[in-house]
């Protein structure tokens, strides 16, 4: 496993050591878990942004369709279709 060197302010290192001791973790394990958690957080944010953009695109498409079609009462049309089938 590759090794890295990281420079941290003394106060942050003190907080990390306190947290890892409470969690019964080595420094290496603490940083592995923290790094994994951060990467997962970035991935979640990326998926949320993609979802938000997809929703925005769908809304824009829906607005364009509405402009072309005009007012259309889908519920009324469904009722007419059901009545015609009876």
TACORSUL-V988948 format. One record per residue. RES is the residue in one small letter. D_FIRST is the distance of its C-alpha to the first C-alpha in whole Angstrom. Layout:
res = (RES & RES)
d_first = (D_FIRST & D_FIRST)
This chain:
res = (x & x & x & x & x & x & x & x & x & x & x & x & x & x & x & x & x & x & x & x & x & x & x & x & x & x & x & x & x & x & x & x & x & x & x & x & x & x & x & x & x & x & x & x & x & x & x & x & x & x & x & x & x & x & x & x & x & x & x & x & x & x & x & x & x & x & x & x & x & x & x & x & x & x & x & x & x & x & x & x & x & x & x & x & x & x)
d_first = (0 & 4 & 7 & 10 & 13 & 16 & 20 & 22 & 25 & 26 & 28 & 25 & 22 & 25 & 25 & 22 & 22 & 25 & 24 & 21 & 23 & 25 & 23 & 21 & 18 & 15 & 15 & 11 & 13 & 15 & 14 & 12 & 15 & 17 & 15 & 15 & 19 & 20 & 19 & 21 & 24 & 23 & 24 & 27 & 28 & 28 & 30 & 32 & 33 & 33 & 36 & 38 & 38 & 39 & 42 & 43 & 44 & 45 & 48 & 49 & 49 & 51 & 53 & 54 & 55 & 57 & 59 & 60 & 61 & 63 & 63 & 63 & 63 & 61 & 62 & 66 & 65 & 63 & 66 & 68 & 66 & 66 & 70 & 71 & 69 & 71)
